[in-house]
Amino acid sequence: VAIYRPRRKTWGMLPTRLVATTAACSIHAFRYPAEALGRARKRCSPAVPQHPSTSLLEDHAEFLELVGSQGGGGGSVTMTSHSEGKIAEITLRNPATRGSVTGEMMLQLAQIVDQLCPHRHSTSQSDGSGPATTTPRGLILRGTDGYFSAGANFELCTTRLQSTEAGMLMCRFMTDILATIRAAPFISVAVINGPALGGGAELSTATDFRVVRATGDPAAYLAFVHAKVGASPGWGGLTRLCSIVGRQEALRLLGTSARCLPDELIQNGLADALYDGQKLGDTEAGLAFLEPFVERQQYGGSVAAMKSAVSAVCDSTVVQDGYDLTPEAAAFQMRWCGPDNLEALAKKVKS
């Protein structure tokens, strides 16, 4: 049994053992903060349309047409099913650019989330009770090839998103899609199997939980590197980060672009568990984490109802012109394609 004992004395093991549902996985232990590191904090949901038409694809058709032109940049986002359809797995794959998200991948992600979250544009929701519904009980989000995600693809940013207006279309789209995942009536976990940088770090905050690989090369870590490129988070990650780690730690991570390794991610509450990558695969780690929520609960509808209630209690919105006006979106708008951002992107092009 691979047991990770936290250095902080106030933490304990909850639970001490988790059993994955696949034959390839033996018993492994995750470590959890006993106090959950969760002081009650008011959460604000990011900028999302309050009255979506029918789907992400239709709500953001202008943006998807913009980024999907000229082939879309490659890479792929795929979905697979586990545990007889009770758990869905979204895999981000673009090894050539460390898992960066291209326009084509954004389109594929929208198609998958529309499929997983029909409740987004319907008054009816799944009760999570079985195969009669397309909504799963759990979701795994992970990268591949030793990388979680490096955020928005560099070529995409320097070609089709080279204006404040185009940047705001991306801001609204990515914030909407990640907010949809966050509010969905199933338990979600991001498996951080390698570096999660910039927008990739923001992606990891969209799920309910995060598990991080404690071993392997390249090392798994999170870094909000937006300040290094003269930008500011615009995918809802700043807002979610504040709710997860609190004001001061969020400001430290954002203001210093600190690289947080697995132990520190446990300490500051960004990670809920670690796993040994030599003994447990990325998918198996996600399945093992979700097992208490999915396999041990006979009445999945209760978990779905409570998840929806928690989201309703913890998330609040301020609406203007059909979209939430958030400080994060305003900061992103000021920085995207500003002089500092353009200078930083130009330096990378020259290098």
C-alpha positions in Angstrom: 0.0 0.0 0.0 1.5 3.4 -1.1 0.7 5.8 1.8 1.6 9.4 1.7 1.8 10.9 5.2 1.4 14.7 5.1 3.9 16.8 7.0 1.3 19.0 8.5 0.3 17.4 11.8 -3.3 18.5 11.6 -3.9 16.3 8.6 -5.1 12.8 8.7 -6.0 9.9 6.3 -9.5 10.1 5.0 -9.9 7.3 4.0 -6.8 5.2 4.4 -7.6 3.0 1.4 -9.3 3.5 -1.9 -9.9 0.6 -4.3 -10.1 1.4 -8.0 -12.7 -0.4 -10.1 -10.2 -1.7 -12.7 -8.3 -4.9 -12.6 -5.0 -3.1 -13.3 -5.3 -1.2 -10.0 -4.5 -2.6 -6.6 -5.2 -0.9 -3.3 -3.5 2.4 -2.9 -3.9 5.1 -0.3 -4.5 8.8 -0.9 -3.8 11.5 1.6 -6.4 14.1 2.5 -6.3 17.1 4.8 -8.4 16.3 7.9 -9.8 19.8 8.1 -10.2 19.8 4.3 -8.4 23.1 4.3 -11.7 24.6 3.6 -12.6 27.6 5.7 -16.1 28.7 4.7 -15.5 31.3 1.9 -18.0 33.0 -0.3 -17.5 31.8 -3.9 -18.3 33.8 -7.0 -19.0 31.9 -10.3 -17.2 33.3 -13.3 -18.7 35.1 -16.3 -21.3 32.9 -18.0 -24.5 33.6 -19.9 -27.5 33.5 -17.6 -29.9 32.3 -20.3 -28.0 30.0 -22.7 -29.9 29.3 -26.0 -29.5 25.6 -26.5 -25.8 24.6 -26.3 -22.2 25.8 -25.9 -21.8 25.2 -29.7 -24.7 27.7 -30.4 -24.0 30.1 -27.6 -20.4 30.6 -28.8 -20.7 29.9 -32.5 -18.8 33.1 -33.4 -15.8 32.2 -31.3 -15.7 28.6 -32.4 -15.9 29.7 -36.1 -13.0 32.1 -35.4 -10.6 29.5 -33.8 -11.7 26.6 -35.9 -10.8 28.2 -39.2 -7.6 27.1 -41.0 -7.7 23.6 -39.6 -8.0 24.5 -35.9 -4.4 23.7 -34.9 -4.5 20.0 -34.2 -4.5 18.1 -30.9 -7.6 16.3 -29.6 -10.1 16.0 -26.8 -11.7 12.6 -26.4 -14.2 11.0 -24.0 -14.3 7.5 -22.8 -16.6 5.7 -20.3 -15.8 3.6 -17.3 -17.8 1.6 -14.7 -20.7 0.8 -17.0 -21.1 4.5 -18.0 -21.1 5.8 -14.4 -17.8 7.6 -14.9 -16.8 9.6 -17.9 -13.2 10.5 -18.7 -12.1 13.6 -20.8 -8.5 13.3 -22.1 -6.6 16.3 -23.4 -4.0 15.3 -26.0 -1.5 17.5 -27.7 2.0 16.2 -26.9 3.8 18.4 -29.5 3.0 21.5 -27.4 2.8 20.2 -23.9 -0.9 19.7 -24.0 -1.8 23.3 -25.1 -5.4 23.8 -26.1 -5.9 24.6 -29.8 -9.1 25.9 -31.5 -9.9 22.4 -32.7 -9.6 21.1 -29.1 -11.9 23.8 -27.8 -14.5 22.8 -30.3 -14.2 19.1 -29.3 -14.4 20.0 -25.6 -17.6 22.0 -26.2 -19.2 19.0 -28.1 -18.3 16.7 -25.2 -19.5 19.0 -22.4 -22.8 19.6 -24.3 -23.2 15.8 -24.4 -22.3 15.4 -20.7 -24.3 18.4 -19.4 -27.7 18.5 -21.1 -29.0 20.1 -17.9 -27.2 23.3 -18.9 -30.0 24.2 -21.3 -32.8 22.1 -19.8 -35.0 22.3 -16.7 -34.6 18.5 -16.3 -31.5 16.9 -14.7 -30.3 13.4 -14.3 -30.8 11.7 -11.0 -27.6 9.8 -11.5 -29.4 6.5 -11.0 -28.3 4.5 -14.0 -27.8 4.0 -17.7 -31.2 5.6 -18.6 -29.5 9.0 -18.6 -26.4 10.3 -20.5 -25.2 12.2 -17.4 -22.6 10.2 -15.5 -22.0 10.2 -11.7 -18.3 11.1 -12.0 -15.9 12.8 -14.3 -12.1 12.5 -14.7 -10.2 15.3 -16.5 -6.6 14.5 -17.4 -3.8 15.2 -19.8 -1.5 12.7 -21.6 2.2 12.1 -22.3 3.4 13.5 -19.0 1.6 16.9 -19.4 -1.7 18.1 -18.0 -2.0 21.3 -20.1 -0.1 24.4 -21.0 -3.2 26.5 -21.5 -4.1 28.3 -24.7 -2.0 27.3 -27.7 0.7 29.8 -28.6 0.0 29.8 -32.3 -3.7 30.3 -31.6 -3.0 33.3 -29.4 -0.6 35.0 -31.9 -2.8 34.5 -34.9 -6.6 34.3 -34.5 -6.8 35.9 -31.0 -4.7 39.0 -31.6 -7.3 41.5 -30.5 -9.0 42.4 -27.3 -12.4 41.6 -28.9 -11.2 38.1 -29.9 -9.6 37.6 -26.5 -12.9 38.4 -24.8 -14.7 35.8 -27.0 -12.2 33.2 -25.7 -12.7 34.5 -22.1 -16.5 34.1 -22.3 -16.3 30.7 -24.0 -13.7 29.1 -21.7 -15.3 30.6 -18.6 -18.7 29.3 -19.7 -17.5 25.8 -20.5 -15.5 25.4 -17.3 -18.3 26.9 -15.2 -20.6 24.3 -16.8 -18.3 21.5 -15.7 -18.0 23.0 -12.2 -21.7 23.2 -11.7 -22.6 19.9 -13.3 -24.5 17.4 -11.0 -21.6 14.9 -10.9 -18.4 14.7 -8.9 -15.4 15.7 -11.0 -11.7 15.3 -10.4 -8.7 16.5 -12.4 -5.7 14.1 -12.5 -2.6 16.3 -12.6 -0.2 14.0 -14.3 2.4 16.6 -15.2 2.9 20.4 -15.6 -0.3 22.5 -15.5 0.6 26.0 -16.7 -1.4 29.2 -17.1 -4.7 28.2 -18.6 -3.9 24.6 -17.8 -3.8 25.6 -14.1 -7.1 27.3 -14.6 -8.5 24.1 -16.2 -7.6 22.1 -13.1 -9.6 24.4 -10.9 -12.8 23.7 -12.8 -13.2 20.3 -11.2 -14.4 19.6 -7.7 -11.2 17.9 -6.7 -7.6 17.5 -7.9 -5.2 14.5 -7.4 -1.6 15.0 -8.3 1.1 12.5 -9.4 3.8 12.5 -6.8 6.5 10.8 -8.9 7.5 10.8 -12.5 9.3 12.9 -15.2 8.4 15.6 -16.0 7.4 16.5 -12.5 3.7 17.3 -11.9 3.2 20.9 -10.7 0.8 23.9 -11.1 1.9 27.4 -12.0 -0.3 30.4 -12.8 2.3 32.0 -15.2 0.0 34.7 -16.6 2.0 37.6 -15.2 5.1 36.3 -17.0 3.4 36.9 -20.4 1.8 40.2 -19.4 -1.6 38.7 -19.1 -4.2 37.9 -16.5 -6.4 34.8 -16.0 -9.5 34.8 -18.2 -10.9 31.3 -18.0 -12.5 31.7 -14.5 -9.4 30.3 -12.8 -8.7 33.4 -10.7 -12.2 33.4 -9.2 -12.1 29.6 -8.5 -8.5 29.8 -7.1 -9.6 32.4 -4.5 -12.4 30.1 -3.4 -10.1 27.1 -3.1 -7.1 28.6 -1.4 -8.2 32.0 -0.1 -7.2 35.6 -0.8 -3.6 35.7 0.3 -2.5 32.4 -1.1 -4.3 33.1 -4.4 -2.5 36.5 -4.6 0.8 34.8 -3.9 0.4 32.2 -6.6 -0.8 34.7 -9.1 1.6 37.5 -8.3 4.7 35.4 -8.2 3.9 32.8 -10.8 5.1 30.3 -8.2 5.7 26.7 -9.3 3.8 24.5 -6.8 5.0 20.9 -6.5 2.9 18.1 -5.1 3.8 18.6 -1.4 3.0 22.3 -1.6 -0.2 21.7 -3.5 -1.4 19.5 -0.5 -0.3 22.2 1.9 -2.2 25.0 0.3 -5.3 23.0 -0.5 -5.1 23.0 -4.3 -4.5 19.2 -4.3 -6.9 16.8 -2.4 -4.7 13.8 -2.8 -1.4 12.5 -4.2 -0.8 9.2 -6.1 2.3 7.2 -6.9 2.7 7.2 -10.7 4.9 4.1 -10.6 2.1 2.1 -9.0 -1.0 3.7 -10.3 -1.9 4.9 -13.8 -3.5 8.3 -14.3 -6.9 6.9 -15.2 -6.8 4.4 -12.3 -5.9 7.3 -9.9 -9.0 9.1 -11.0 -11.2 6.0 -10.7 -9.9 5.3 -7.2 -10.6 8.8 -6.1 -14.1 8.8 -7.4 -14.9 5.3 -6.0 -16.4 6.5 -2.7 -18.7 8.9 -4.5 -19.8 6.5 -7.2 -19.3 2.8 -6.4 -20.2 3.0 -2.7 -23.3 5.1 -3.1 -26.4 3.2 -4.1 -28.5 6.2 -4.7 -26.5 8.4 -7.0 -29.3 10.9 -7.3 -28.7 12.0 -3.7 -25.1 12.8 -4.5 -26.1 14.7 -7.7 -28.8 16.6 -5.8 -26.3 17.6 -3.0 -23.7 18.6 -5.6 -26.2 20.9 -7.3 -27.2 22.3 -3.9 -23.6 23.0 -2.9 -23.0 24.8 -6.2 -26.1 26.9 -5.7 -25.1 27.8 -2.2 -21.5 28.6 -2.9 -21.8 30.3 -6.3 -23.2 33.8 -6.9 -23.5 36.0 -10.0 -23.8 39.6 -11.0 -25.4 40.1 -14.4 -24.9 42.8 -16.9 -25.9 42.7 -20.5 -26.6 39.0 -20.4 -23.1 38.1 -18.9 -21.8 38.2 -15.4 -19.5 41.2 -14.9 -16.6 39.8 -12.9 -13.4 41.5 -11.7 -11.5 38.6 -13.4 -13.0 39.3 -16.8 -12.3 43.0 -16.5 -8.6 42.4 -15.6 -8.3 40.0 -18.5 -9.8 42.5 -20.9 -7.3 45.2 -19.7 -4.3 42.9 -20.2 -5.1 40.8 -23.2 -3.2 42.3 -26.3 -2.0 45.1 -24.2 1.6 46.4 -24.6 3.1 44.0 -22.1 1.3 41.0 -23.4 2.3 41.8 -27.0 5.9 42.3 -26.0 6.0 39.0 -24.2 4.5 37.1 -27.1 6.9 38.8 -29.5 9.9 37.7 -27.4 8.7 34.1 -27.6 8.2 34.3 -31.3 11.8 35.7 -31.8 13.3 33.0 -29.5 
